Amino acid sequence: MSEAPLRVMVVFGTRPDTIKMAPVVEALKATPGIVSIICATAQHREMLDDLLTLFAIVPDIDLNVMRPGQSLTAITTRVLEGMEPLFAQWRPDVVLVHGDTGTSTAAALAAFYARVPVAHVEAGLRTDDPWEPYPEEMNRRITTRIATQHFAPTPRARRHLLAENVPDRQILVTGNTVIDAFLRTAERNATYQPACWNALDRERPWIFVTAHRRENHEAMESICEAIEAIADLPEQPEIIWPVHPSPQVAPVVHRRLDHVAHVHLLPPLGYAETVRSVAAARFVLTDSGGLQEEAPCLGRPVLVMRRQTERPEGIEAGTLELVGSDPRRIVERATALLRDAALYRSMSQASNPYGDGQAAERIVADLLATYRDGRRPTAFSPSVKLSCSG
């Protein structure tokens, strides 16, 4: 009699966790002996659907929890209530959640209540402050307490988990699945010319900007002040800023920068457009988490507009630099990257410590090892230098 297939429920709901779970979904579907159950909470409805199309993902379940002006409590409540009946209906053996979103923590808690094991992708990221980033830092700490399998992207993340008394046998260093997604998208769209490029001067350096985190809402005016000053530098860089639709972000950014020369305020870009635009930029200014890992994969330095980062490996490797939200500091470091060839070369050619493009396969192999054959995959070693810049 053949063994029943392993039933893996994958839950995601925001743009970042959809990108990072897409390679895992692909690997699950390509692996014999696994039935994948795809649950989209649609915590970010308007930023989710284009990704589902791009990665050819058709959810089995769409909770459609997003509401205008939704609070963190409302998101958590709707995901919990939406997940509750699914366990009896779909009978998963394990629930796979990602990172630090409200979706991941609420889905993990719902699975715990249903006595279904939880596996955590991108586990072990930490800052020293539970309020930064908010609420992500506490979300991922809570998910760690619930999960029984922890897929750490780096050895440092593994050390964080060990320090919190997570058993070593429950941890596997995989690299980050965002590198899998980014490399595959860059390869598939290598000649793609996004329509948003039509208004840009190809003779000037390009800077790719994003800013949206809650801890930067009060600093958005300062960030806009910095962007205006950078646009006025003698180099006259072309600044590409896909503006997050948050009511704490978009109105401020448009009021301050709508009529500033060389600043191109765009609606949120599709993922393929984002990948190509990052590849074409000289460097990235962001408060995003994923871009701290993605941009260095294509040899693009990153100035991080935050006081802390849960990705210190990039600081140590030299691919990232923390600049906070002080406009003088942002302008100073952006100017340095525009003018200092040695600095730019050192940041753009540093090794990316975040993955080799095989994280999803390691995750799926470990799920099978845990529930079936007992043979664990080899962990990712960031000492291997990637050749993915371009």
URUR-V864091 format. One record per pair of residues at least 24 apart in sequence whose ideal C-beta (glycine too) atoms are under 8 Angstrom apart, sorted by the first residue. I is the first residue (numbers start at 0). J is the second residue. Records with the same first field share a line. If there is no record, write none. Layout:
I->J + J
//
This chain:
2->32 + 371
4->32 + 33 + 34
5->32 + 33 + 34 + 92 + 93 + 366 + 367 + 370 + 371
6->33 + 34 + 36 + 89 + 90 + 91 + 92 + 93
7->33 + 34 + 35 + 36 + 91 + 92 + 93 + 94 + 95 + 366
8->35 + 36 + 37 + 38 + 85 + 89 + 91 + 93 + 94 + 95 + 115
9->35 + 36 + 37 + 38 + 95
10->38 + 40 + 82 + 94 + 95 + 96 + 97 + 102 + 103 + 106
11->38 + 39 + 40 + 96 + 97 + 100 + 102 + 103
12->39 + 40 + 41 + 42 + 43 + 47 + 62 + 64 + 78 + 100 + 101 + 102
13->42 + 43 + 46 + 47 + 100 + 102
14->43 + 46 + 47 + 50 + 267 + 270
15->98 + 100 + 287 + 288 + 289
16->97 + 98 + 100 + 102 + 103
17->47 + 50 + 51 + 54 + 56
18->50 + 177 + 180 + 270 + 289
19->97 + 98 + 120 + 121 + 175 + 176 + 177 + 180 + 289
20->95 + 97 + 120 + 176
21->50 + 54 + 56 + 176 + 180
22->176 + 179 + 180 + 183 + 358 + 359
23->95 + 120 + 176 + 359 + 362 + 363
24->54 + 56
25->54 + 359
26->359 + 360 + 362 + 363
27->363
30->363 + 367
32->367 + 371
33->363 + 366 + 367
36->60 + 89 + 91
38->62 + 82 + 85 + 106
40->64 + 77 + 78 + 81 + 102 + 106
41->65
42->74 + 78 + 100 + 101 + 102
45->244 + 267
46->267
49->269 + 270
50->269 + 270
53->184 + 269 + 270 + 271
54->180
59->89
60->85 + 89
68->246
71->101 + 134
74->101 + 102 + 105
75->101 + 104 + 105
78->102 + 105 + 106 + 109
79->105 + 108 + 109
82->106 + 109 + 110
83->109 + 112 + 113
86->110 + 113 + 115
87->113
91->115
92->116 + 370
93->117 + 118 + 148 + 366 + 369 + 370
94->118
95->120 + 362 + 366
96->120 + 142 + 146
97->121
98->124 + 135 + 138 + 139
99->124 + 132 + 135 + 136 + 138 + 139 + 142
100->135 + 138
101->134 + 138
103->138 + 139 + 142
104->138 + 139 + 141 + 142
107->141 + 142 + 145 + 146
108->141 + 145
110->145
111->145
116->147 + 148
117->142 + 145 + 146 + 147 + 148
118->146 + 147 + 148 + 149 + 150 + 362 + 366
119->143 + 146 + 148 + 149 + 150
120->150 + 176 + 362
121->150 + 152 + 175 + 176
122->146 + 149 + 150 + 151 + 156 + 160 + 170
123->149 + 151 + 152 + 153 + 155 + 156 + 157 + 158 + 159 + 160 + 170
124->152 + 156 + 159 + 288 + 309 + 310
125->156 + 159 + 309
126->307 + 308 + 309
127->307
128->307
130->214
131->214 + 305 + 306 + 307
132->212 + 213 + 214 + 288 + 305 + 307 + 309
133->213 + 214
134->213
135->288
136->309
148->365 + 366 + 369
150->358 + 361 + 362 + 365
152->292 + 353 + 354 + 358 + 379
153->312 + 352 + 353 + 381
154->381
155->311 + 312
171->361 + 362 + 365 + 375 + 376 + 378
172->378 + 379 + 380
173->354 + 358 + 361 + 362 + 365 + 378 + 379
174->353 + 354 + 355 + 356 + 357 + 358 + 361 + 379 + 381
175->292 + 353 + 354 + 358
176->354 + 358 + 359 + 362
177->289 + 292 + 293 + 353 + 354
178->292 + 293 + 296 + 351 + 353 + 354 + 355 + 356 + 358 + 387
179->354 + 356 + 357 + 358 + 359
180->270
181->274 + 292 + 293 + 296 + 297
182->296 + 356 + 387
183->356
184->270 + 271 + 274
185->274 + 275 + 278 + 297 + 389
187->271
188->271 + 274 + 275
191->271 + 272 + 275
192->275
193->268 + 271 + 272 + 275 + 276
195->239 + 263 + 265 + 268 + 272 + 276
196->276 + 279
198->263
199->237 + 239 + 263
200->237 + 261
203->234 + 235 + 236 + 237 + 261
204->234 + 236 + 237 + 281 + 337
205->236 + 237 + 238 + 239 + 276 + 279 + 280 + 281
206->236 + 237 + 238 + 239 + 280 + 281 + 282 + 283 + 284 + 333
207->239 + 276 + 277 + 280 + 282 + 283 + 284 + 285 + 294 + 299
208->238 + 239 + 240 + 283 + 284 + 285
209->240 + 241 + 243 + 283 + 284 + 285 + 286 + 287 + 290
210->240 + 243 + 248 + 252 + 284 + 285 + 286 + 304
211->243 + 245 + 248 + 286 + 287
212->286 + 287 + 305
213->247
214->305 + 306
215->286 + 304 + 305 + 324
216->245 + 247 + 248
218->324
219->247 + 248 + 251 + 252
220->251 + 255
221->324 + 325 + 326
222->304 + 324 + 326 + 329
223->251 + 252 + 255 + 256
224->255 + 326
225->326 + 327 + 329 + 330 + 333
226->256 + 259 + 262 + 284
227->255 + 256 + 259 + 262
228->326 + 330
229->329 + 330 + 333 + 334
230->259 + 260 + 261 + 262
232->334 + 337
234->337 + 338
235->260 + 261
236->261 + 281 + 337
237->261 + 263
238->262 + 263
239->263 + 265 + 276 + 280
240->264 + 265
241->265 + 266 + 267 + 268 + 273
242->266 + 267
243->267
278->389
281->336 + 337 + 343
282->333 + 336 + 343 + 346 + 347
284->329 + 333
291->319
292->351 + 353 + 354
294->318
295->319 + 349 + 351 + 353
296->351 + 353 + 354 + 385 + 387 + 388
297->387 + 388 + 389
298->347 + 348 + 388 + 389
299->347
300->336 + 343 + 346 + 347
302->329 + 332 + 333 + 336
304->329
310->353
312->352 + 353 + 381
313->351 + 352 + 353
315->352
316->349 + 350 + 351 + 352
317->345 + 346 + 349
318->346 + 349 + 351 + 352
320->346
347->388
348->388
350->381 + 384 + 385
351->385 + 387
352->381
353->381
354->379 + 385
355->379 + 383 + 385
356->387
//
